[in-house]
Amino acid sequence: MIEITWFGHGTFQLRLDSGEVVLLDPWTDGNPSYPAGHVFDRLDTIFITHGHFDHIHDAIPLAKRFSPKVVSIYETCAWLESKGVKNTMPMNKGGSQRVGPVTVTMTHAAHSCGIQDEGGIVYGGEAAGYVLELADSRRLYFAGDTNVFSDMELIRQLYEPELAFLPIGDLFTMGPREAAVACRLLKPKKVIPMHFGTFPPLTGTPERLAELLRYSPGIQVWPLEIGRAAAW
């Protein structure tokens, strides 16, 4: 069993059976959905899907405070290193590596990856997703920011994730209509919606996704409450 805590937008914490804490796409400072008063007590690994501010904003201060392993695509790791981040573990799409008790595989994402830096935008490689295989052999798929793409079916064939984290907000990512198709390609048992409701233009809702999946009874939409740990 792991504990999953949503901190709003695309930021999630996983507390593993081993006690290790994994943070995905860290955006806390300035995140209007971040639970007030939450303080990290431990941080062993940070995963970053791409370099947009709402997914990388707090990677540098948290990395300097906790010295976790930091995983991202090669170019984003190089940028983080230039800012003084240690313990980076760069990788690229299709590759896998062991990170603590987790085996991670980087997957494709249909999105951009520019990093805001000193008044400009620098190249951050490409946006990506991750498949995490836990110590008990269960796998989850963290899509990051993406549109649906047909090779999600390959992700299902190769890794068979039981749980998928999918953006549904629309405008900057896919909305519920596209996310429903992604669910049919991936066929997870559960899907956690993310990247919605943070700002008014992000209009997609878990209810709409569930409605679009009403004829796919094997897939459960699992909305999380911000700041409250859920067991999986």
Helices and strands as residue ranges (DSSP letters): E 3-6, E 12-15, E 21-24, E 45-47, H 53-56, H 59-66, E 69-73, H 74-82, E 88-91, E 96-99, E 102-108, E 115-117, E 120-122, E 128-133, E 139-142, H 152-159, E 163-167, H 176-186, E 190-194, H 206-212, E 220-221, E 230-231
